[in-house]
Structures are given as structure tokens and as C-alpha cells.
Amino acid sequence: MEVLTPRSLDDALRLKAELPAARFVQGGTDVLVELNFDRSRPAALINLNEVAELRGFLRENGALVLGSGLTYAELMQPELATALPALAEASRTVGSPQIRNRGTIGGNLGTASPAGDALPPLLVESAQVEIASVRGRRALPLAEFLVGPKRNALEPDELVVSIRISPSGSRQTFMKVGPRNAMVIAVCSLALSVDRERGELRAAFGSAGPVTGLVTAPLDEAERFPAAVAAAASPIDDVRGTAAYRRHALRVLTGRALERCLA
Amino acid sequence: MSATRPKIKARPPTRPRLGKIGESVPRSDGTPKVMGEFAYASDLHAADMLWGHTLRSPHAHARIAEIDISQAVGMPGVHAVLTHADVPGRKTYGLEFTDQPVLAIDRVRYFGEPVAVVAAEHPEQARRAAEAIRVVYELLEPVADPERATEMEPLHPDRPTMGHGYRDDPRSNVVRHMVIRHGDPETAGDVTVDGVYEVGSQDQAFLGPESGLAIPDGEGGVDIYVATQWLHVDRDQVAPCLGLTVEQVRVHLAGVGGAFGGREDLSMQIHGALLALHTNRPVKFVYNREESFTGHVHRHPAKIWCEHRATRDGRITCVRMRILLDGGAYASSSTTVTSNAASFALGPYRVDNALIESTSVYTNNPPCGAMRGFGAVQTCFAAEAQMDRLAAELGIDPVELRLLNALAPGDYLPTGQLIDGALPTAEVIRRAAALEPPAPEGFPRDPIRLPGGAGNTTRGAGVHRGVGFAVGFKNICYSEGFDDSCAARVQLYADGSATVHCAATEVGQGVTDVILQVARTELGTDRITLAPHTTATVGSAGSASASRLTWMVSGAVRDACRAALEEQERREGGEVDVERVHHHRPTTPLDPETGQITGERAHVALAVAAMRAVVEVDIDLGLTRVVWVGTAQDVGKAINPQAVHGQIEGGTAQGLGLALMEEIQTRDGRIVNASFTDYLIPTALDMPPVTVVLVEDPEPDAPYGAKGVGEPPAIVSVAAIAAAVRDATGRALTRVPIRADDICL
């Protein structure tokens, strides 16, 4: 298998246009596991680690533009953690320190797993996914980007370059349930924000449906919100947990998250 | 560039701290392992070597109609594609019974069973060639439910485990069925408690996957470098299958990345040697993680039915237990696990009347065999839960109830064996009970110190604290007439320095330092070299199993050192070379019908441990954090106290895993969580601090009085932690691992 290392975004997009069957790799925390388990054998890998345009973040007219190459460790740093606290909390739950140093937010979007830890906090903050190809650029709301379990709206020649968020400044939190106290894939997860400006409760759940799901309600419906979130989920029984447990846990998590964010 | 890179500090030259018996000695493999310099079996390399790959069955039960290798043999880089037809000697092997095909012949009996092997220039070529082998399977109904196995078609119609002195059981798929009848099992009590308990299948989950290198010697023989637990018995199983004499097969220990019983059975040994002899090139195998989960045996899943009867004042009058163990597709060491589960089923308590029935069955589930604790883990979990039920029923403190019934020298095991060695049950109970757990930590606190840990699921809501106590015991050394031995060879030079040879396998438990400490103590010198562990230069050391190696190795090295000194003195100096074989006192089999001893003893010695565990449970989410563990363990004599502490902490971690998270999950015999993504083992955040008390009550027959220490912590911790979770939740929790669902739904 060939590994190609473009030095610029343009080069990366050109390579992908030429080799649509190639696979982008950034941190490698998903792609290399797939290769090791022989679940995929892409024709080539396009290594994004030298593409400077994907790194870091910037502020633009009050919005935050997060490069898809931002690592979880970077998302936990004070400046971003202050603006996007639930995303920082979610980043802290990802894997081990080594994984957090390698894994990126772009990888989480590329994989589009219903268990992706960054996805619920991005969803409650109405993130826009910015996509590029040799054909040009486009942006999609995250909810439209996630189209199914491990499926996203990218065309074969496209790459996620950044995520645009206008931080709500609302009280928010993230919680993740796993069978041990660190280094778990979510049995289920929840990001919740209490957006007083919009008068809205927003919750997004992970690992409890084919895609990360968003549930909203008016502020004054907090009492009924835990049941509403549990009802909105469509979990399954799998090797990590039962559907009944996931629904139950979402109800508990939503209640606790509301307590945290309304306090 | 180099200016921006932090300089790696040169390690200060270290003079190894040399220790004698009873001194804490840093592990000689510790620094290289931490520095990433230790050579594991997967790091082996030989010039011109080929890579082996195994084609495994994707079905749990199927007939093989056809194997077509024609496409695979012609693929690039491929040097050999071998099936059962290419096995030159005996077609089957096994640790105790030769019921397992080297390569599947006409039938596959478990998911992942080896069907063909390939050698190629590159591992990827070998993998692709294996994929190109066409196997036509006719699917058969898998025997997946051990409770129905005796009613299903026999998986081994020739009944390989019958006729070897065990009870002859006519039912289908019985590996071993035994009954221990002790006193009058109809004896009543003032109170009776009963319960049904289940234990899931645990994996050894060693980090170093099965790996090895087979090198043809050019004269028809082969050298096998492999991560294993028992060099000589590997050799004895490999040679007949290759059609070679045992002298033509030499097995050498390669760096072992954990074992825990999972390397007692063969993995790549015969396959590698077959390919090496066929191609006349060295052949290396390294299993990947998924393959490792199917490539070794697991802990037997168990279902245990119990009835305990006692007087109003707390004396146990009678225990009745029925134990069912799922042995999986092949016998491995199931027969002995069956017996061990029964022998220690009552726990270390004085019980005059008992009826214990223990059965292992063949199924199409993953084969089960040796794992740390070896049958005693399962029954300890059940028996200790019963003790707590009894204590609750009687209104007696659980620790008091255990003390009241504590087994001691002079008492009898249910097999009729008199306990004539050291067994300080009451003392370990008192010492563990006296350990003071840390005071409960208040709120708020960092969520990583709460149940749910890094998941940030609670700030204290739903968190309940629970305390559990348990006692567990098992045998030290092999049993039931399997009287093994350990050889050591000492070359003592004229200048007083020495080379020690011993085939004991260093599996991470620290036996290397035991050998060196004994030799330093006996020879009175630090100038000792330990020769490589191999079958080539010294007799068998027996297995790194059954908490036996410290005892046996200490005896053999001590005897050889003393003999060498005597011989050197007799010759008035010069170089001497002596080998000595150490035997423990003899055992005899159990009566197949009554389960009673047929001689003086079926077990050599016993070791006991008591443990107190404190947990916090988020009862709304079913998440758990073990806060603290305190344990007192009967170790006889600690040869290397620091290593003993390590074994106790490691065993506790493994027991914690079984209590709270570790389980091989199967669907119709297929393993569905063969990865460290889905088979979870405890992390540093799950593992509590462990307060350890070593109770040194020397075993009269053991060299230096030392008992093995590896297994008791893995046995007792499962029961102690489960008891603590019961205390926190008020739930019965009769199954381990305890799932979140069991706590909060």
C-alpha cells in the first residue's frame, strides 16, 4: 500500500481527486486500527500530517474555525476549553493521553461513528462542517453531514478542512458512560447545553442511534427533558451494552446534566 | 534541529543490587521492559526467515468437505501451504489428552480452529495466500449451551478423556464428571441458604501475542524459540506430531509478554516447526490481537448451584454444590480444572458433610483450560457469596462467621485429606479484617476519582459506598498423582563463580530472580550467571503453573548448589557440573466414585488469602470504582517480598477485571469481542491502592518454607469485590462480571 504525503491542502485535494479510493489519514487512531484488523485495505493512504492549513484554529467575526487537524489534547487547552467547554470535556474522555495527542476532530468526522466523542458537543453548538475538493468548497450543518452509522456526506474527492462554530456561551457539559473508568468507547454519551439566550435546552446523544441525535426543548420543559431525550434515542443491543440500559442511562445523564447546567 | 530536541539523559551506570533469600530485589527484567529494550518473542529475527500465517475456521462447528490449496501455492512469495495431510507424525496433540488436531482434519469444532498454515517471504503474502485457500464447509449445529451439551450429538465420539481413571460417565460430551462425597451429605442444619452463581469466560489478555520462531537444524531436527510456560512439555507434544524424537526438537524460551495459563497449551509451535522443516528456512509466527483471542484457551465459564446448611450459632453442618464448567471444543486441562473446582469448592472452612458434583463438558465454544486460579476462582466466588448469605440469615458478622469455621492444620479437606502443612486461615482473616480502609472521601472531588472516572458522569449523585470481605484458597503444586519435578544444573567454577541452568520459564512472575537469590544464598557469591532457559542443556523444570514454580525451582537450585559445593570440596577444588532434580512429596489420584483420597493426599500443600475491598458504586448508572483493597496472604516465606507484592497487586487487578468487566462474549460459539477495544481490562484508573500483609508461616515441606503466591489474590479478589458491590447496591449479583444492567435496571 502506498503512502502519499502532500505538503499543502491543494496537493492533498489533487491527490484525492486522482485517487478517489485512497484514504486520508491524520492521527491514525481509527484508520490504523482498521488496517490492523484487516477491515479495510485502501489502495493508498494520503497522510495529512504535513498539511499546515488543517492545523490550529482561528477566530473569524466572532466564530471559531477549528482546523480538522486539531487534536483532542489541543481542544483541552484553556482558550478553546473556555469557549467550548463541552467539547473540551468530551476530549478529556477520549482514549489515553497518547491517543488524545494523535486523534483529531477531523478524524472523528471522517469516521462518523455514532460513538464519536466530539460529535455530541459539536451538534449542540450547531457546528458547520467545511468541506473542500478540487471542485471548490461547501459547508454543511453537522446534522446533515452525519448520514448514517460510519457514513457521512463527503464525496469521494472531498476532505473536511474545518469546523465553524459560533460559541453560544451557554452552560454546557458532556458525559460518557463506559464499562471502565478510562479508555472506553462510549456505551452512550450526552452533551447538553442550557441556552438561555435562545430559551432552549439542547441535548445530543452518542451511541444510542444510527447517528448522533439532537433533541431540543423550550427552557421551561426541563422536567420532561430526560424522558424526551431517552425517547428520542433508538439504541440497539450490542457487545458494549443493551438498548434498555442505554435508554435508562440517557435519562439519568440528562437529569444530571440539567442539574449541572441549571445550577 | 537537534537543538530543539530534548537530550535523552544517559542512564547512570547501575550496579545491580544483588539479593539473597528474603530480600527485596528489583526485577532483573524490569528496567529493560520499562525502557522498551526487552526482546519479546515477537521481536525474534533470523536471516532468511519466512513468515507463517494460519488459516482459521470461520465457523464454530462444521464438516470440512474439501480443502483446495492449488491457488494459494502459486502465489507470489509463497513457499509452503500445509494441511493435515502434511503432518508427518501424530495428527493430534493436547496437554493431557491428544484430542486436538494439529490442523483440522474433517471437522472444525470451534471458531478460529487452525485449518491450514502458509509460509511466505512477507507476512502480507502469507495472509493473502491463506485467504486464497478454498475450504468447503458443511455447517453443523453448534453445541453452544453447556447445560444441554450432554443431550447433543457427541463432538468427540471416541471419548478421549474416558478410560484414564476418571469416573466413566456415559453421557454425551462429558469431559470429566466427579463426585466428592464427604461425611453424610443428608445432614441438616438449623438454617439453609441456597443460590445459583455464574462466572463468565475470562481471557488471560496477555499483552504479548503468541509468537515464535522455528529454525531447522539442517539434520532433520528443529529449534523452536517461543513464548511459553513449559518448555519440556511443549517439546514432548511437538516431537510426535513431527515424527521426530524428542532429542531432535529443542525448545528455547523467547521473551514472554504475560502468560497466566494461556501459554500452557501449544499455539504456533507445531505449525512453525512443520513449515520450517518443509521449507528448510526459519519460519516466524506473530499472532495479531484478534487471532490471539482465538489462539489460546480461556477461563472456564461456570454455573454453580449451592446449598449451605448451618447451626443457629453459625457452624456449617453440610454443603451441597453442583458445578458445571464449559470446557469448549477440546479437553486442554479441563479434567484437572474440574477436580480443582470441586476440591476447593467449600472454601477454607471446616465442613464435615458435603456432596460436591463437578462436571466439565465439550461444546463448540472457545476451548477453555488453564488460567490463574484454575477452577478455584469460580467456586470461591460462589462459596463466598453463600457465606455472606449465611451470615445475613444468621445475623452474624461475616468476618466472625468465617473465623468460626476457619479451616486449620489438623482438619480434613472434603476429599478426606488431613491438612498437615501450614494453613493460617484464621490469621489471614484476622489480619485482613484489621486493615483500616481509608476514610470516605467527600465531595466535590475530581470526577476521575468517582465511579465512571474520566467519563465525567457524576459529581457524587447516586454514589454509594460498599465493603466486602472474602477468603479463598487453593493448592500449591500439581495434584492427584501428577507428581512432577524440577531440574537445575550448576556449573561451579574453580574461582567460586557459577552458571546456573534451569528450564523454568520467566513469564513475568519473577522466577529468574528466585533462581538467582537461591543460588547467591547457597553458593555465597554474587558471581552467578543464569544460562538461557532451554530444553537443550538441562532437564524439565515443569510448568510455570499451579503456583508451583517458586517452590520447585528453589528446591532444585538449592539441591544442585549444595551438591556442587560438596562435590567441589570432595575433589578439593576445580570445576564441577552437577544436575539435581527436586520432587515434592507424592500425591495419588482421587477415587473416581467417591472423590476421596486413595493414598495420604491428592494435594501437596495449600495457600490461603483474605481480602477486604471497598468500592463506590453509582447505583443509578451501574458504574463502579474500587477504592481500596487490603489483603493478608499466606506466603510461607517471601523469597523476594517486592516481587510478592507485585504478584498480589497483579492478581488483584486480574480478579477485579473478572468481577467488573472482563468477559469473552460469544454468539453461537463465535467470539464477538476479540479486541482490546471490546474486551476491557482494568486501567490504572480502575486499579485501587492495595495494602498487603504477608503472613509468613513456613510450609514444613517447602524449600525455605516458601509457597507460590500468584493465584490466591486472583481467586479471593473476585469474591471480595463482588461482595463490596453487593453491599453498596443491596442487589444479589450472582453473576460476574457484574454488568451495569445488573445494578441499575
Chai-1 contact restraints between the chains, C-beta under 6 A:
chainA,res_idxA,chainB,res_idxB,connection_type,confidence,min_distance_angstrom,max_distance_angstrom,comment,restraint_id
A,E89,B,N456,contact,1.0,0.0,6.0,A-B,restraint_1
A,T93,B,A454,contact,1.0,0.0,6.0,A-B,restraint_2
A,T93,B,G455,contact,1.0,0.0,6.0,A-B,restraint_3
A,M175,B,N456,contact,1.0,0.0,6.0,A-B,restraint_4
A,M175,B,T457,contact,1.0,0.0,6.0,A-B,restraint_5
A,K176,B,G455,contact,1.0,0.0,6.0,A-B,restraint_6
A,V177,B,G455,contact,1.0,0.0,6.0,A-B,restraint_7
A,V177,B,T457,contact,1.0,0.0,6.0,A-B,restraint_8
A,G178,B,G455,contact,1.0,0.0,6.0,A-B,restraint_9
A,P179,B,M661,contact,1.0,0.0,6.0,A-B,restraint_10
A,P179,B,L680,contact,1.0,0.0,6.0,A-B,restraint_11
A,R180,B,M661,contact,1.0,0.0,6.0,A-B,restraint_12
A,R180,B,L680,contact,1.0,0.0,6.0,A-B,restraint_13
A,R180,B,D686,contact,1.0,0.0,6.0,A-B,restraint_14
A,N181,B,G453,contact,1.0,0.0,6.0,A-B,restraint_15
A,N181,B,L685,contact,1.0,0.0,6.0,A-B,restraint_16
A,N181,B,D686,contact,1.0,0.0,6.0,A-B,restraint_17
A,A182,B,G453,contact,1.0,0.0,6.0,A-B,restraint_18
A,A182,B,A454,contact,1.0,0.0,6.0,A-B,restraint_19
A,A182,B,T683,contact,1.0,0.0,6.0,A-B,restraint_20
A,A182,B,L685,contact,1.0,0.0,6.0,A-B,restraint_21
A,M183,B,T683,contact,1.0,0.0,6.0,A-B,restraint_22
A,V239,B,Q665,contact,1.0,0.0,6.0,A-B,restraint_23
A,V239,B,V672,contact,1.0,0.0,6.0,A-B,restraint_24
A,V239,B,N673,contact,1.0,0.0,6.0,A-B,restraint_25
A,V239,B,D678,contact,1.0,0.0,6.0,A-B,restraint_26
A,T242,B,D741,contact,1.0,0.0,6.0,A-B,restraint_27
A,Y245,B,A740,contact,1.0,0.0,6.0,A-B,restraint_28
A,Y245,B,D741,contact,1.0,0.0,6.0,A-B,restraint_29
A,A249,B,L621,contact,1.0,0.0,6.0,A-B,restraint_30
A,V252,B,D620,contact,1.0,0.0,6.0,A-B,restraint_31
A,V252,B,L621,contact,1.0,0.0,6.0,A-B,restraint_32
A,R256,B,A461,contact,1.0,0.0,6.0,A-B,restraint_33
